Amino acid sequence: MKTYNVVLLPGDGIGPEIMDVATKTIDYVAQKYNFGIEYEQKLIGGSAIDKYNDPLPEETLKACKSSDAVLLSAIGSPKYDALPREKRPESGLLNLRSGLGLFANIRPVKVWPALISESSLKQEIVQNVDLVVVRELTGGIYFGQPKGRLQSENGERAFNTMTYSTMEIDRIARVAFELATDRKKKLCSIDKANVLDVSQLWRERVIELSYNFPKVELNHLYVDNAAMQLIRQPDQFDVILTGNLFGDIISDEAAMLTGSIGMLPSASLRLEGPGLFEPVHGSAPDIANKDIANPMAMVLSAAMMLRVGLKENNAADDLENAIDKVLKDGYRTSDLMTNGKKVLGCREMGEQILMSLAAA
């Protein structure tokens, strides 16, 4: 029997609650398809700060590097806002991505048929949405140097540097082209080439690489127009390629097309080695330990881990089908609740997903 080593990072807020649901579903499908999972739980974010005064302890990064996959819930809390930036929970996540070399963030955005009425847009606009955002994750303005704050004659001045090399652009663009090749063969690259030198290089490199993928239709949009087009006609997109800053914004905007950010998984990948799989939503500390969190994005992140990270496609299919079934059967968590549906808490939703797995 094949056995995988998976590092669990429950993190902060609702993280431990939804992680508990996810691991139970993983264990169920692992038993069904005869593979093993050995879990190693580590601290990151606020929980690591509380114990080690470090949002990413060295032992956490070391365990992640030696794993087959990393499953993260969520990090962050307002209680840490007064800390220096490098000591906040978010820095732990950025350092984990950088430490693992996770340069490609993959966010699938697909409307679940049972939730189509929950979107803030009209049904006819979102009903055919099925896209993927490919975001560069370890470069750009979040990691560029120099950065900092200094005193000037006009008072304090803060600055960050947006920078990309040809290597960084080429490797993320190749991921997007290969993904588009396996989908509808449409790729939209988003930049700000009319203003930014770094975006001009980005566009030049994407065009150059496109000659290696002649079957993929490539087009370009400035980020402001792309943000508008995502609302006006989102089904025109298949694979969206963009840098770190623009991708951070565009992917969250795309997430809300589905009606709830609580339904979306993501994967952060490198060329070889363990990937990081996590829900798009945050740690929601205001509802932590109240048993009302939505665990479905966490379960779908587990499905992504099984499919992309561990190549256990049948097990991933089962988890996704179980989510589809509970939604079709009218079960909802409070963030998705509408008239005529049955609201469940986090633990109850997990039990319902397990029941759907057993009935399959």
C-alpha beads as a LAMMPS data file, in Angstrom:
LAMMPS data file: protein, C-alpha beads

360 atoms
359 bonds

1 atom types
1 bond types

-500.0 500.0 xlo xhi
-500.0 500.0 ylo yhi
-500.0 500.0 zlo zhi

Masses

1 110.0

Atoms # bond

1 1 1 0.000 0.000 0.000
2 1 1 1.359 3.383 -0.983
3 1 1 1.670 5.870 1.891
4 1 1 2.011 9.633 1.626
5 1 1 3.445 12.076 4.160
6 1 1 1.204 15.127 4.468
7 1 1 2.006 18.128 6.670
8 1 1 -1.085 19.734 8.209
9 1 1 -1.028 23.435 9.025
10 1 1 -4.328 24.180 10.824
11 1 1 -3.237 27.778 11.454
12 1 1 -5.549 30.260 13.124
13 1 1 -9.209 31.147 13.561
14 1 1 -11.505 28.588 11.978
15 1 1 -8.501 26.678 10.641
16 1 1 -8.477 23.795 13.153
17 1 1 -12.245 23.245 12.780
18 1 1 -12.252 22.954 9.013
19 1 1 -9.012 20.958 8.978
20 1 1 -10.651 18.359 11.214
21 1 1 -13.460 17.942 8.667
22 1 1 -11.010 17.681 5.777
23 1 1 -8.806 15.021 7.355
24 1 1 -11.819 12.833 8.120
25 1 1 -12.868 12.938 4.477
26 1 1 -9.309 12.223 3.322
27 1 1 -9.105 9.231 5.652
28 1 1 -12.364 7.873 4.241
29 1 1 -11.279 7.951 0.604
30 1 1 -7.768 6.747 1.482
31 1 1 -9.247 3.624 3.018
32 1 1 -11.578 3.151 0.050
33 1 1 -8.781 3.389 -2.521
34 1 1 -6.168 1.573 -0.469
35 1 1 -3.532 4.212 0.154
36 1 1 -2.203 5.561 3.421
37 1 1 -1.764 9.075 4.783
38 1 1 0.698 9.876 7.542
39 1 1 -0.038 13.302 9.001
40 1 1 2.472 15.609 10.645
41 1 1 0.881 18.684 12.225
42 1 1 2.908 21.877 12.531
43 1 1 2.394 25.496 13.575
44 1 1 2.264 28.544 11.314
45 1 1 0.903 32.069 11.593
46 1 1 -0.574 33.291 14.853
47 1 1 -0.392 29.927 16.574
48 1 1 3.350 29.793 15.837
49 1 1 3.823 33.366 17.055
50 1 1 2.138 32.495 20.347
51 1 1 4.505 29.561 20.953
52 1 1 7.720 30.521 19.165
53 1 1 7.439 34.267 18.489
54 1 1 7.933 33.337 14.833
55 1 1 5.177 33.047 12.185
56 1 1 7.138 30.290 10.390
57 1 1 9.339 28.228 12.711
58 1 1 12.262 26.458 11.087
59 1 1 10.884 23.053 12.078
60 1 1 7.664 23.799 10.184
61 1 1 9.503 24.733 7.003
62 1 1 11.782 21.700 7.336
63 1 1 8.811 19.339 7.704
64 1 1 7.063 20.882 4.696
65 1 1 10.144 20.512 2.516
66 1 1 10.378 16.783 3.260
67 1 1 6.662 16.060 2.765
68 1 1 4.677 14.820 -0.221
69 1 1 2.153 17.659 0.157
70 1 1 1.187 20.446 2.537
71 1 1 -2.420 21.160 3.528
72 1 1 -3.025 24.602 5.065
73 1 1 -6.260 25.948 6.558
74 1 1 -5.878 29.698 7.153
75 1 1 -3.750 32.169 9.082
76 1 1 -4.167 35.595 10.670
77 1 1 -5.946 37.557 13.374
78 1 1 -6.349 41.255 14.266
79 1 1 -4.608 40.538 17.575
80 1 1 -1.279 40.522 15.705
81 1 1 -1.805 43.752 13.732
82 1 1 0.443 45.801 16.017
83 1 1 3.438 43.543 15.413
84 1 1 6.169 44.522 12.944
85 1 1 5.332 43.346 9.428
86 1 1 7.940 40.588 9.449
87 1 1 6.469 39.160 12.661
88 1 1 2.833 39.037 11.527
89 1 1 1.082 35.793 10.520
90 1 1 0.961 36.799 6.851
91 1 1 4.750 36.920 6.738
92 1 1 4.763 33.274 7.763
93 1 1 2.730 32.382 4.695
94 1 1 4.872 34.501 2.375
95 1 1 8.027 32.932 3.810
96 1 1 6.560 29.446 3.387
97 1 1 5.813 30.100 -0.275
98 1 1 9.281 31.510 -0.791
99 1 1 10.982 28.775 1.233
100 1 1 9.286 26.017 -0.758
101 1 1 9.785 27.819 -4.066
102 1 1 6.038 27.825 -4.738
103 1 1 5.977 30.176 -7.702
104 1 1 2.656 29.135 -9.298
105 1 1 -0.698 29.695 -7.620
106 1 1 -3.610 27.901 -9.302
107 1 1 -7.148 28.999 -8.423
108 1 1 -10.014 27.255 -10.231
109 1 1 -13.258 29.245 -10.293
110 1 1 -16.354 27.282 -11.230
111 1 1 -19.972 27.951 -10.337
112 1 1 -21.647 25.055 -8.559
113 1 1 -25.089 24.569 -10.164
114 1 1 -26.819 24.413 -6.775
115 1 1 -25.316 27.789 -5.806
116 1 1 -25.848 29.728 -9.012
117 1 1 -28.521 31.889 -7.390
118 1 1 -26.062 32.901 -4.663
119 1 1 -23.840 34.917 -6.996
120 1 1 -24.154 38.683 -6.763
121 1 1 -24.369 38.707 -10.580
122 1 1 -27.308 37.624 -12.726
123 1 1 -27.645 33.913 -13.420
124 1 1 -27.220 34.292 -17.166
125 1 1 -23.865 36.032 -16.601
126 1 1 -22.308 33.436 -14.297
127 1 1 -23.937 30.151 -15.311
128 1 1 -21.135 29.136 -17.694
129 1 1 -18.189 30.383 -15.627
130 1 1 -15.345 27.857 -15.544
131 1 1 -11.949 29.529 -15.387
132 1 1 -8.564 29.209 -13.722
133 1 1 -6.369 32.033 -12.446
134 1 1 -2.629 31.335 -12.691
135 1 1 -0.829 33.816 -10.428
136 1 1 2.928 34.235 -10.083
137 1 1 3.562 33.876 -6.375
138 1 1 7.166 34.470 -5.341
139 1 1 8.158 37.585 -7.287
140 1 1 6.765 40.995 -8.104
141 1 1 6.137 43.806 -5.683
142 1 1 5.638 41.570 -2.645
143 1 1 9.237 40.354 -2.759
144 1 1 11.048 43.004 -4.832
145 1 1 14.020 44.919 -3.446
146 1 1 14.635 47.625 -2.399
147 1 1 11.690 48.280 -0.118
148 1 1 11.220 50.111 3.141
149 1 1 10.451 53.416 4.807
150 1 1 12.653 56.455 5.280
151 1 1 12.498 60.102 6.274
152 1 1 12.552 62.732 3.537
153 1 1 12.061 66.483 3.305
154 1 1 8.369 65.802 2.682
155 1 1 7.991 63.563 5.714
156 1 1 8.181 59.800 5.930
157 1 1 8.326 57.991 2.592
158 1 1 7.503 54.328 1.934
159 1 1 8.411 52.362 -1.180
160 1 1 8.221 48.909 -2.751
161 1 1 9.747 47.618 -5.976
162 1 1 7.863 45.653 -8.617
163 1 1 10.393 43.510 -10.440
164 1 1 10.353 40.390 -12.639
165 1 1 13.113 38.580 -14.482
166 1 1 12.692 36.727 -17.770
167 1 1 13.155 33.438 -15.898
168 1 1 10.325 34.213 -13.471
169 1 1 7.984 35.271 -16.259
170 1 1 8.824 32.348 -18.527
171 1 1 8.271 29.641 -15.913
172 1 1 4.858 30.923 -14.759
173 1 1 3.756 31.573 -18.332
174 1 1 4.690 28.010 -19.285
175 1 1 2.470 26.674 -16.485
176 1 1 -0.430 28.740 -17.815
177 1 1 0.115 27.705 -21.446
178 1 1 0.300 24.034 -20.515
179 1 1 -2.880 24.337 -18.464
180 1 1 -4.648 26.125 -21.322
181 1 1 -3.524 23.363 -23.695
182 1 1 -5.401 20.833 -21.553
183 1 1 -8.512 23.018 -21.312
184 1 1 -10.168 25.249 -23.924
185 1 1 -6.890 26.482 -25.434
186 1 1 -7.544 30.108 -24.471
187 1 1 -5.119 32.206 -22.419
188 1 1 -5.541 35.815 -21.287
189 1 1 -2.436 37.508 -19.901
190 1 1 -3.140 40.471 -17.608
191 1 1 -0.651 43.288 -17.140
192 1 1 -0.293 47.092 -17.150
193 1 1 2.048 47.385 -20.111
194 1 1 0.789 50.844 -21.034
195 1 1 2.355 52.253 -17.838
196 1 1 4.829 49.839 -16.237
197 1 1 8.212 48.792 -17.632
198 1 1 7.962 45.499 -15.770
199 1 1 4.649 44.791 -17.514
200 1 1 6.184 45.565 -20.887
201 1 1 8.792 42.863 -20.270
202 1 1 6.025 40.564 -19.009
203 1 1 4.047 40.971 -22.231
204 1 1 7.097 40.553 -24.465
205 1 1 8.063 37.279 -22.772
206 1 1 4.519 35.870 -22.840
207 1 1 4.281 36.612 -26.573
208 1 1 7.673 35.007 -27.187
209 1 1 6.667 31.856 -25.306
210 1 1 3.330 31.671 -27.121
211 1 1 5.146 30.591 -30.318
212 1 1 5.784 27.261 -28.565
213 1 1 2.033 26.787 -28.048
214 1 1 0.489 27.572 -31.468
215 1 1 -2.817 25.893 -30.594
216 1 1 -3.446 28.246 -27.657
217 1 1 -5.238 31.504 -28.434
218 1 1 -3.442 34.306 -26.569
219 1 1 -4.837 37.737 -25.797
220 1 1 -3.812 40.525 -23.437
221 1 1 -5.787 42.844 -21.155
222 1 1 -4.711 45.713 -18.946
223 1 1 -5.578 44.882 -15.348
224 1 1 -8.209 47.618 -14.983
225 1 1 -10.053 46.424 -18.089
226 1 1 -9.696 42.804 -16.975
227 1 1 -11.337 43.622 -13.637
228 1 1 -14.263 45.144 -15.526
229 1 1 -14.525 42.256 -17.997
230 1 1 -14.672 39.724 -15.151
231 1 1 -17.891 41.360 -14.038
232 1 1 -19.277 42.160 -17.497
233 1 1 -18.688 38.801 -19.215
234 1 1 -16.774 36.318 -17.032
235 1 1 -17.440 33.324 -19.274
236 1 1 -15.113 34.789 -21.929
237 1 1 -12.158 33.643 -19.790
238 1 1 -10.601 30.209 -19.576
239 1 1 -7.038 30.523 -18.201
240 1 1 -5.944 33.869 -16.779
241 1 1 -2.212 34.525 -16.340
242 1 1 -0.929 37.399 -14.243
243 1 1 1.678 38.561 -11.745
244 1 1 1.651 38.539 -7.978
245 1 1 -0.065 41.844 -7.154
246 1 1 -2.626 41.809 -9.971
247 1 1 -3.284 38.112 -9.356
248 1 1 -3.971 38.725 -5.683
249 1 1 -6.761 41.136 -6.619
250 1 1 -8.133 39.430 -9.731
251 1 1 -8.356 35.986 -8.119
252 1 1 -10.425 37.289 -5.202
253 1 1 -12.708 39.154 -7.593
254 1 1 -13.141 35.991 -9.657
255 1 1 -13.858 34.028 -6.486
256 1 1 -16.936 36.089 -5.739
257 1 1 -18.486 35.146 -9.090
258 1 1 -19.384 31.860 -7.441
259 1 1 -21.439 33.478 -4.687
260 1 1 -19.097 32.622 -1.829
261 1 1 -15.359 32.775 -1.338
262 1 1 -15.971 29.926 1.107
263 1 1 -16.243 27.432 -1.767
264 1 1 -12.908 27.853 -3.517
265 1 1 -9.680 25.865 -3.171
266 1 1 -6.210 26.722 -4.429
267 1 1 -2.860 25.113 -5.101
268 1 1 0.600 26.668 -4.907
269 1 1 3.148 24.658 -6.878
270 1 1 6.796 24.383 -7.859
271 1 1 8.382 22.502 -10.748
272 1 1 9.178 19.541 -8.482
273 1 1 8.527 18.779 -4.836
274 1 1 5.612 19.293 -2.442
275 1 1 2.812 21.688 -3.252
276 1 1 0.731 23.751 -0.829
277 1 1 -3.044 23.368 -0.910
278 1 1 -5.361 25.782 0.890
279 1 1 -8.809 27.388 0.714
280 1 1 -8.980 30.897 -0.696
281 1 1 -10.860 32.319 2.289
282 1 1 -9.270 33.713 5.438
283 1 1 -9.172 32.620 9.060
284 1 1 -12.437 34.384 10.062
285 1 1 -11.458 34.823 13.736
286 1 1 -14.852 36.377 14.510
287 1 1 -16.570 33.006 14.038
288 1 1 -13.811 30.733 15.330
289 1 1 -14.891 28.000 17.762
290 1 1 -18.580 28.677 17.085
291 1 1 -19.070 25.626 14.857
292 1 1 -20.567 27.705 12.031
293 1 1 -17.627 27.830 9.582
294 1 1 -17.986 26.496 6.044
295 1 1 -15.560 23.539 5.639
296 1 1 -16.295 22.884 1.965
297 1 1 -13.425 24.918 0.487
298 1 1 -11.107 23.066 2.854
299 1 1 -12.447 19.709 1.637
300 1 1 -12.106 20.870 -1.971
301 1 1 -8.509 21.899 -1.214
302 1 1 -7.955 18.371 0.061
303 1 1 -9.394 17.113 -3.225
304 1 1 -6.957 19.336 -5.125
305 1 1 -4.130 17.943 -3.035
306 1 1 -5.195 14.396 -3.839
307 1 1 -5.532 15.137 -7.563
308 1 1 -2.604 17.467 -8.248
309 1 1 -0.177 16.652 -5.457
310 1 1 -0.668 12.921 -4.910
311 1 1 -2.210 11.838 -8.264
312 1 1 -5.096 10.058 -6.502
313 1 1 -7.718 11.141 -9.027
314 1 1 -10.486 8.750 -8.007
315 1 1 -10.300 9.876 -4.385
316 1 1 -10.395 13.517 -5.501
317 1 1 -13.444 12.829 -7.670
318 1 1 -15.249 11.323 -4.685
319 1 1 -14.676 14.398 -2.509
320 1 1 -15.840 16.786 -5.231
321 1 1 -18.906 14.658 -5.979
322 1 1 -19.777 14.523 -2.273
323 1 1 -19.726 18.334 -2.073
324 1 1 -21.933 18.517 -5.159
325 1 1 -24.395 16.081 -3.599
326 1 1 -24.773 17.864 -0.252
327 1 1 -25.409 21.136 -2.082
328 1 1 -27.970 19.545 -4.401
329 1 1 -29.648 17.969 -1.375
330 1 1 -30.207 21.451 0.042
331 1 1 -27.666 21.542 2.858
332 1 1 -25.917 24.822 3.533
333 1 1 -23.647 26.500 6.043
334 1 1 -24.753 29.921 7.310
335 1 1 -22.697 31.846 4.731
336 1 1 -24.664 30.136 1.936
337 1 1 -28.065 29.980 3.605
338 1 1 -31.196 30.858 1.604
339 1 1 -34.884 30.193 2.126
340 1 1 -35.914 26.576 1.842
341 1 1 -32.473 25.148 2.618
342 1 1 -31.232 23.425 5.761
343 1 1 -28.434 25.163 7.636
344 1 1 -25.716 23.006 9.195
345 1 1 -22.794 23.807 11.429
346 1 1 -19.218 23.004 10.507
347 1 1 -19.183 19.626 12.253
348 1 1 -22.619 18.652 10.913
349 1 1 -21.609 19.581 7.372
350 1 1 -18.582 17.349 7.725
351 1 1 -20.808 14.484 8.824
352 1 1 -23.109 15.093 5.870
353 1 1 -20.166 15.006 3.451
354 1 1 -19.060 11.698 4.957
355 1 1 -22.587 10.333 4.552
356 1 1 -22.526 11.381 0.890
357 1 1 -19.179 9.626 0.452
358 1 1 -20.594 6.473 1.999
359 1 1 -23.657 6.595 -0.277
360 1 1 -21.610 6.906 -3.455

Bonds

1 1 1 2
2 1 2 3
3 1 3 4
4 1 4 5
5 1 5 6
6 1 6 7
7 1 7 8
8 1 8 9
9 1 9 10
10 1 10 11
11 1 11 12
12 1 12 13
13 1 13 14
14 1 14 15
15 1 15 16
16 1 16 17
17 1 17 18
18 1 18 19
19 1 19 20
20 1 20 21
21 1 21 22
22 1 22 23
23 1 23 24
24 1 24 25
25 1 25 26
26 1 26 27
27 1 27 28
28 1 28 29
29 1 29 30
30 1 30 31
31 1 31 32
32 1 32 33
33 1 33 34
34 1 34 35
35 1 35 36
36 1 36 37
37 1 37 38
38 1 38 39
39 1 39 40
40 1 40 41
41 1 41 42
42 1 42 43
43 1 43 44
44 1 44 45
45 1 45 46
46 1 46 47
47 1 47 48
48 1 48 49
49 1 49 50
50 1 50 51
51 1 51 52
52 1 52 53
53 1 53 54
54 1 54 55
55 1 55 56
56 1 56 57
57 1 57 58
58 1 58 59
59 1 59 60
60 1 60 61
61 1 61 62
62 1 62 63
63 1 63 64
64 1 64 65
65 1 65 66
66 1 66 67
67 1 67 68
68 1 68 69
69 1 69 70
70 1 70 71
71 1 71 72
72 1 72 73
73 1 73 74
74 1 74 75
75 1 75 76
76 1 76 77
77 1 77 78
78 1 78 79
79 1 79 80
80 1 80 81
81 1 81 82
82 1 82 83
83 1 83 84
84 1 84 85
85 1 85 86
86 1 86 87
87 1 87 88
88 1 88 89
89 1 89 90
90 1 90 91
91 1 91 92
92 1 92 93
93 1 93 94
94 1 94 95
95 1 95 96
96 1 96 97
97 1 97 98
98 1 98 99
99 1 99 100
100 1 100 101
101 1 101 102
102 1 102 103
103 1 103 104
104 1 104 105
105 1 105 106
106 1 106 107
107 1 107 108
108 1 108 109
109 1 109 110
110 1 110 111
111 1 111 112
112 1 112 113
113 1 113 114
114 1 114 115
115 1 115 116
116 1 116 117
117 1 117 118
118 1 118 119
119 1 119 120
120 1 120 121
121 1 121 122
122 1 122 123
123 1 123 124
124 1 124 125
125 1 125 126
126 1 126 127
127 1 127 128
128 1 128 129
129 1 129 130
130 1 130 131
131 1 131 132
132 1 132 133
133 1 133 134
134 1 134 135
135 1 135 136
136 1 136 137
137 1 137 138
138 1 138 139
139 1 139 140
140 1 140 141
141 1 141 142
142 1 142 143
143 1 143 144
144 1 144 145
145 1 145 146
146 1 146 147
147 1 147 148
148 1 148 149
149 1 149 150
150 1 150 151
151 1 151 152
152 1 152 153
153 1 153 154
154 1 154 155
155 1 155 156
156 1 156 157
157 1 157 158
158 1 158 159
159 1 159 160
160 1 160 161
161 1 161 162
162 1 162 163
163 1 163 164
164 1 164 165
165 1 165 166
166 1 166 167
167 1 167 168
168 1 168 169
169 1 169 170
170 1 170 171
171 1 171 172
172 1 172 173
173 1 173 174
174 1 174 175
175 1 175 176
176 1 176 177
177 1 177 178
178 1 178 179
179 1 179 180
180 1 180 181
181 1 181 182
182 1 182 183
183 1 183 184
184 1 184 185
185 1 185 186
186 1 186 187
187 1 187 188
188 1 188 189
189 1 189 190
190 1 190 191
191 1 191 192
192 1 192 193
193 1 193 194
194 1 194 195
195 1 195 196
196 1 196 197
197 1 197 198
198 1 198 199
199 1 199 200
200 1 200 201
201 1 201 202
202 1 202 203
203 1 203 204
204 1 204 205
205 1 205 206
206 1 206 207
207 1 207 208
208 1 208 209
209 1 209 210
210 1 210 211
211 1 211 212
212 1 212 213
213 1 213 214
214 1 214 215
215 1 215 216
216 1 216 217
217 1 217 218
218 1 218 219
219 1 219 220
220 1 220 221
221 1 221 222
222 1 222 223
223 1 223 224
224 1 224 225
225 1 225 226
226 1 226 227
227 1 227 228
228 1 228 229
229 1 229 230
230 1 230 231
231 1 231 232
232 1 232 233
233 1 233 234
234 1 234 235
235 1 235 236
236 1 236 237
237 1 237 238
238 1 238 239
239 1 239 240
240 1 240 241
241 1 241 242
242 1 242 243
243 1 243 244
244 1 244 245
245 1 245 246
246 1 246 247
247 1 247 248
248 1 248 249
249 1 249 250
250 1 250 251
251 1 251 252
252 1 252 253
253 1 253 254
254 1 254 255
255 1 255 256
256 1 256 257
257 1 257 258
258 1 258 259
259 1 259 260
260 1 260 261
261 1 261 262
262 1 262 263
263 1 263 264
264 1 264 265
265 1 265 266
266 1 266 267
267 1 267 268
268 1 268 269
269 1 269 270
270 1 270 271
271 1 271 272
272 1 272 273
273 1 273 274
274 1 274 275
275 1 275 276
276 1 276 277
277 1 277 278
278 1 278 279
279 1 279 280
280 1 280 281
281 1 281 282
282 1 282 283
283 1 283 284
284 1 284 285
285 1 285 286
286 1 286 287
287 1 287 288
288 1 288 289
289 1 289 290
290 1 290 291
291 1 291 292
292 1 292 293
293 1 293 294
294 1 294 295
295 1 295 296
296 1 296 297
297 1 297 298
298 1 298 299
299 1 299 300
300 1 300 301
301 1 301 302
302 1 302 303
303 1 303 304
304 1 304 305
305 1 305 306
306 1 306 307
307 1 307 308
308 1 308 309
309 1 309 310
310 1 310 311
311 1 311 312
312 1 312 313
313 1 313 314
314 1 314 315
315 1 315 316
316 1 316 317
317 1 317 318
318 1 318 319
319 1 319 320
320 1 320 321
321 1 321 322
322 1 322 323
323 1 323 324
324 1 324 325
325 1 325 326
326 1 326 327
327 1 327 328
328 1 328 329
329 1 329 330
330 1 330 331
331 1 331 332
332 1 332 333
333 1 333 334
334 1 334 335
335 1 335 336
336 1 336 337
337 1 337 338
338 1 338 339
339 1 339 340
340 1 340 341
341 1 341 342
342 1 342 343
343 1 343 344
344 1 344 345
345 1 345 346
346 1 346 347
347 1 347 348
348 1 348 349
349 1 349 350
350 1 350 351
351 1 351 352
352 1 352 353
353 1 353 354
354 1 354 355
355 1 355 356
356 1 356 357
357 1 357 358
358 1 358 359
359 1 359 360
